[in-house]
Amino acid sequence: MALITGLNAANAGKASVVSALLIAAVADNLTDSLSVHMYQESERLQQHEVFIGTITNFGTRLLVCLSFVLIIAIFPRPSATIWGLVWGMSLLAILTCILARYRNVSAISEVGKHLGVATAIILVSQSVGHWIARHVI
């Protein structure tokens, strides 16, 4: 969400946004999956569990990234940003509710915190994008 918003604020074209999302879907995702893998190994989980966790993490994050690519491909730039935000915030709220139920904590409180942090990150990314549009491009 922050990447799409920041690049939109920087007046990036669709090809640039899709490229950035695909690079994040592969490079950032591989890095994070390796981190999860190493953490699980440090917890001395069974090798099979570690492998399944790593593959599941990578696959899920890849699918989520590709869903944002699809949004960018389908909609014109301004609406794509809005639909990306709606989709991303919805996913974040749903996943947060699932985790809150699992942890037996208040879903409303957790969703509020997570959406608040996400909003702050999006606003910072948008500000960076505006700065780039004014001073770099």
Secondary structure as UniProt FT lines:
FT   HELIX           2..9
FT   TURN            10..11
FT   HELIX           14..23
FT   HELIX           24..28
FT   HELIX           29..42
FT   TURN            43..44
FT   HELIX           47..74
FT   HELIX           77..103
FT   HELIX           107..135
//
